[in-house]
Amino acid sequence: MKETIYNNLLKNINITVARKINEQKAKIFNAIPFKENEKEVYVYCSEVNKKVEEDMLFIFRKKVILILIKKEEIQYLIKIAYLGQKKEAYDIIIKEAIKLNVSDIHYEPYKDYVVVRFRIDGLLRSMYIFNKEEYQLILSKIKLNSNIDITEKRKPQDGKISFEYNKKSYDLRISTMPAVFGEKVVIRILYGNGFNYSIDKLNLTAEQKDKLKYIMKVKSGLIIVNGPTGSGKSTTLYSILQELNKDEVNISSLEDPIEAIIPGINQMNLNKTLNIGFAEGLRCFLRQDPDIIMIGEIRDEETAEMVVINKYTPSNSLYNQ
């Protein structure tokens, strides 16, 4: 419910109108103008305040209409409305995403503005709003840091960035896509050694957990985990691998990319430069005396065929689709 209210507030705000007062004054007054027409200006505030009304009247020279909302909602709007003016906006967004354990950051351009959304626990939440000029500066920085062609705007591109925060290193996977109103960017955050999930933390019912643990005890067969983006496929697979990770078994995983490093598991990245895809990697694994294999995705017919034919060779096979 709280996120829905914040999303609606963000959709209502016109940052050009909001920035007709500076951030410091907005914080002092706990008030922010959010839209105007020829005769009126609408202002969010946390309490009726004559000084606020007089100040807005002086700035806009229009009738002032005060809309009461909670103080914390005002603070949220101030935070998102002025971020684009800060030189460090790019870093602030990534650091905030890491603090919130965000899986993906979406920069989505529309006709007059750009919205930044975070995917948290599988759901997208609107977090910030920029004007087009501010977004171009951030987009250029993202492209430069990820070795993406800064001049190419007509075709999708991929890249990666290594980001340091609180003495930890995070891999950021960058994807750009040409959309109607500009380039859309999605940044996937890979937390590396930060993975600490288990079967008990998956929010499964007791019955679901019992079924999953029974399946994991079977000595041969195939487990396919599927679902939409952000639904928890990788988290589920890594949790299963954590549970199966014993000294007496050989576990290998082929991923694109490796999202978390688990000691005791032989993890291998795809390598497009060397033409190592899922099918090639799977052939290699079958010569490595495996007990358990985890394949990140089944993208083509050849990989699917190998998965089905060889599902009885290792003790268990895990596949994420």
N, C-alpha and C positions, 0 to 999 in steps of 0.2 A: 504493500500500500504506500509506504514512504517513497519508494523509488518511482511509483506512478505519479505521485504529487510532484516530485522533483522534475520528472520528464515533462509534465504539463507546464510547469513554470518555465523551463528552458525553452519550450516551443513558443511560449507567449512573448518572450523578451526580444526586443530589437536592440542589439548592442550599440548601434549608432545613436539611438535615443539615450540609452543607459549611460553612455560615455560623455554626454553633455555635462555631467558632473564628474568630478574626479573620484578615484577610489577612496582617498582619505576622507572626503566629505561623506561619501556613501556609508563608510564605516562609522563615522561620528553620529550621523543621523539614523543609522539602521534603516535606511530607505534608499530605493533605487527606481528611477523612472523606467518604464518598460515599453510604452508605446505612446504615440501622439497622433492627432489629426489637426485639421485647420483651427479648431476652436479649443481643444482640450488636450491635456497631458495626463496620463495615468501613471500613478506612482505606487509601488509596493512599499509598505512600511509596517513596522511591528506595533506601533501605537499612534493614536491621533496626536499630532504635534504641530502647534501653530507655527513654530520656527521652520519646520520642514515645508509646510504649505507656503509660507512667505518666500522662502528661498527658491522653491520651484517656480513660483509665480514670477519672481525677478528674472530667473534664467530663461524661462520659456515664453513669458508674456502671454500666457493662456490660462484658462480655467484649470485648476488643479483638482484632480479626483484621486483621493487616497483610497487604496485597497489594503485592508489589514490582512497580514499573514504572519506566521510565526517567526520569531527572531532567527531561529536556525535556518529557516527557508530564505530569509534575507541574506544571511551570511553565505549560504550556498550560491545565490545569484551573484553576489559581489565577487565571489571566488571565480566563477565561470565567465563572468562578463569582462573582466579586466586582464585575464591571463594572457590573451593574445598580444597585449602591449608589452609584455615582459620578454627580454632577450633570451631568458633561460626557459621559455615555455616548453621547448622540446624535451629538456631534461626533467622538468617538473612533472610532465605527463607520464613519462616512463617510470620515474621513481614512485609516483602515486600508484601506478598500475602494479608495480612489484609489491608495494606495501599491502595492496588489496588482493594479492594473489590472482591477478587477472591473467587469463589465458591469451586473449587477443585484444589489440587496440585497433579500432576502426576510425579512419578519417573519411568522412562522407560529405562530398561537396554538393550543395544545392544551388539554386539560382543566385541567391544573394548572400549566402553564408555557408559555413562548414561546421558540421557537428562532429564531435569526438565521442565515440561510445566505447565502453569497456564491456567485455564478456566476462561475467563473474558467475561462477557456478552454473554455467551453461546459458545464462540469460544476458542479453545486451542491455546496458543501462547508459543513458545519455549523461555525459559528464562535463563537457566544455563546448563552447561555441566561439568561432573566429569569423572575421571577415575574410574575403578572398585574398587580399594582399598579405595578411598575416599568415594565412595558410601556405601561400607560395614560398615564403621564407622557410617555414618548417619543412615543406615538401622538398625544397632544394637541399636542406641540411640532411634529411633522411637519405636522399639519393646519393649525395656526396659521401656520407659515412658508410653506405652499403655498396659503394662502387657500381651504382646503377647509372646508366647514361642520362645525364641531367637534361639533355636536349630532346630526348625521345619522349613524346607524349601520346603517340598514336597506337602503341602496342603494349601488351602486358610485359612486365619485367620482374625479375626476382633477384634478391640479394640478401646479405646477412651483415649484422653488426654485432660486435662484442661490446657489452655495456658493463661498466664497473659501478657498483653501488654498495655501500656499507661493507667494503673489503671483500665483496663477492662478485664473481663474474657471471653475466647472463648472456646467452646467445639470443639475438633477436633475428627472426626470419622475416624478411620484407617481401611483400607482394604488391605491385601496383597494377591498376586496371583503368583503361580509359572509360569514363562514364559520360553521361549527357552534359553535365555541368563542370567537368574537370576530372582529374585523376583521383581515383579512390585508392587509398592505401590501407593495407591491413598488416599489422605487426604482431607476429606470434612470439610470445615470451617463453623461452625454454629455461626451466629452473635448474637443470643439471643435477647437482648433488643434493638439491633441496627436496627431493621426493621422499615423503615419509608416510605414504598411505598404506593401508592394509585392508584386508577383507572386512574387518570390523568397522572401518571408517567409511564404507561405501553407502551407508544409509539404506541398506537392504532390510527387508523384513526377515524375521527369524526363519520363515519357510524358504525364502529366496536364498538366504545364506546357507541353509542346510543343503539345498539342491546344488548350489555352486560348489560347496566343499565335497559333496558326493561325486560330482562330475570330475573334480580335480584328482580324485583318488583312482579313477579309471586308468588302466595301464596303457591303453591305446585308444586312438580316436582323434576327433577334430572338434575344436571349440571355435566358433565364429562369433565375434563381437561386432555388432553393427549399430548404426544410429546416426543422427544428424550431427553437424559440427557443434562441439561444446557439450555433447550429451554425456561425456565421461568414458568414452571407449578406451582411450589410452590409460586413464587412471585405473580403470577396471583391469586392463591387461597387466599393468605394472604391479598392481596389488596381487594378482594371481601369481605372477612371477616371483614376487617377494615370498609368498607362501610356499612355492615349490622349490625355492632356492636352497638346496641341501648339498652337502659335500659329496654325496654319492651319485649325483646326477650331473650330466653335461647339458647346460642350457645355452642356446644360441639365439640371438635376435637380429633381424635385418630390418632396419628402420630408415625412414626418410622424413625428418631427421631423427637422431637419437634425442629424446626429450628429457630423459633422466638417466643418470649413470647408476647402475646397481652393481656393487661389488659381488663377484662370484658368477656373473653372467657375461658371456662372450657377446658383446654388442658390436654390430657392424653397420656403418652408414652406406647408403647408396652412393655411387660415384659416377655421375653422368659423363664426366670427362673421360673416364676409363671404360665407359659403356658397361658398368656394373649395375644392372637393374634387379628387380625382385627375382626374376626367373634365374638369372646368372648366379645371384647370391644363394638361392635355394639349392642349386646344383652343388655349389661349394659346401654348403652345410651338410648335405647328405653324404659327403665323403669325410666328414669330421666326427664320425661316431656319435651322433646326437642322441640324447634322451628326450629332450624337449626343444621344439623350434617355435619361435614367435616371428611371424611375418607381419610387417607394419600394415600393408595393404595388398589386396588382390586387384590389380589394375588391368590385367589382360588375360586372354584366354589361355596362353601358355602357362602363366603362373597358376591360374585356377586348376588347370589339368594336372600340373605337378603336385599341387596341394592335395587334390582328391586321390590321386594314384598312390602318393607316398604317405598318406595319413596314418597308415598302420606300421610304418617303418620305425619312427621314434616312439617313445612311450606316450608322449602327448604332443600335439601340435596346436599352437595358438595363432589365430589369424585375426587381424583387425581390419574391418571393411566398413 
